[in-house]
């Protein structure tokens, strides 16, 4: 389980973008998002760095 904090994720549009970005890295990834705490949990065999890089490119850099 990969856990990331994305401080710039603040709304429903952000949630959709983050989910789509994660699924571009791994289409089979399970994504759980807790918007109030800015937490994203990703279940995937891909490395955390791959998700962090893709999310940073979309403007959601992990803290």
N, C-alpha and C positions, 0 to 999 in steps of 0.2 A: 504494500500500500504506500503510495506516494502522497504526502501531504504538503500543500503549498499555501502560503498566505499571499493574497493578491490585493494589496491596499487600494488599488485603483478600480477594483471591481465593485461598483456601487449601485447597479440597477439591473432590471430584467434584460435589457439589451446586452449588457456586459456578460451576464450569465450565458446568454445564447452564443455570444462570440467566443467565450472561454470554452464552452462545451464543443462547439464546432472545431476550434483550434486543437483541442485534445484529441478529437476523433480523426482529425487529419493526420496526426502523428501515429495514432493507433486506432483503427476503426472499431476494434473489438474492446476498447477500453471502457470500463465502467466509471462513470463520473458522478460524484456526489458534491453538491455545492451548498454551502451555508452562507448565504449572502450577508446576514447581519454581522458575522465574524470574519468575512472575507476569506473563508477557508475553502479549499478545493481538495477533495480526496480522489485519487485516481488509482484504479486497480488495473495494472498493465505490466507486461513483461519488458516493456521499453524502459530505458534508463530515465531517471528524473531529469537529467540534464537536457534530454531531447524535448521534454515538455516545457521546461524553463526557458529554453531558447526560443521555441515557437511562440510561447505566451509573451515573452519580452518583445518579440518582433511585432506582435499585435498591440502592444502598448500596455500589457498587463504583467509587468516585471514582478517576480516573486520577491518578497521582503526577506 
